[in-house]
Amino acid sequence: MLGQRIEQRMQEVGIETQTALASRAGLSVQYVNGIIRGDRGKRLGYEAALRLAKALEVDLIFFSTDTAIAVNSEASNASAGGVVG
């Protein structure tokens, strides 16, 4: 599950709380909490995925095994279907 992998990665990079992750990613604590708990569904916005990837020091592929990432149309011509994952 994505939430468990995020929590594991947080430990690996020394991010102690969801509040700290949210702050690093520039996202709300409620949004990050919802992703970790699995309340946000199977789709993660492209900008949120980028911000979380940077904060967690991972590539976007980290999110793609559990979650579809909405593709930024300006940033990617590689995805014909509009979703990565």
C-alpha positions in Angstrom: 0.0 0.0 0.0 1.2 3.5 -0.9 0.7 4.9 2.6 3.0 2.2 4.1 5.7 2.8 1.5 5.5 6.6 2.2 5.9 6.1 5.9 8.8 3.7 5.4 10.5 6.2 3.1 9.9 9.0 5.6 11.8 7.0 8.2 14.6 6.3 5.7 15.1 10.0 5.0 14.5 11.2 8.5 11.1 12.8 8.2 9.6 12.2 11.6 6.0 13.4 11.1 3.3 13.8 8.4 3.4 17.5 9.3 7.1 17.7 8.5 6.4 15.9 5.2 3.6 18.2 4.3 5.8 21.2 5.1 8.6 19.9 2.9 6.3 19.1 0.1 4.3 22.4 0.3 1.0 20.4 0.8 -1.6 20.5 3.6 -1.2 18.1 6.5 -4.8 16.9 5.8 -3.9 16.1 2.2 -0.8 14.1 3.1 -2.6 12.3 5.9 -5.4 11.4 3.4 -2.8 9.9 1.0 -1.1 7.9 3.7 -4.4 6.6 5.1 -5.6 5.8 1.6 -8.6 8.1 1.8 -7.7 10.0 -1.4 -8.4 7.2 -3.8 -6.2 5.7 -6.4 -5.3 8.9 -8.2 -2.6 11.4 -7.2 -2.3 14.8 -8.9 0.8 15.4 -10.9 1.9 18.4 -8.9 1.3 16.7 -5.6 3.3 13.6 -6.8 6.2 15.9 -7.9 6.2 17.7 -4.5 6.0 14.4 -2.6 8.7 12.8 -4.7 11.1 15.7 -4.1 10.4 15.7 -0.4 10.9 12.0 -0.1 13.9 12.0 -2.5 12.4 9.5 -4.9 11.4 9.3 -8.5 7.8 9.5 -9.6 7.9 5.8 -10.3 7.7 5.4 -6.5 4.0 6.3 -6.7 3.1 4.4 -9.8 2.7 0.9 -8.5 -0.4 1.7 -6.4 -1.6 5.0 -7.8 -2.4 6.6 -11.1 -0.7 10.0 -11.4 -2.6 12.6 -13.4 -0.2 13.7 -16.1 0.7 17.4 -16.6 -0.1 17.8 -20.3 2.7 20.4 -20.7 5.3 18.2 -19.0 4.7 14.9 -20.7 4.2 13.8 -24.2 5.0 10.2 -23.3 1.6 9.2 -21.9 -1.0 8.8 -24.6 -3.7 7.7 -22.1 -3.2 10.7 -19.7 -2.4 8.5 -16.7 1.0 7.1 -15.6 0.8 3.9 -13.7 
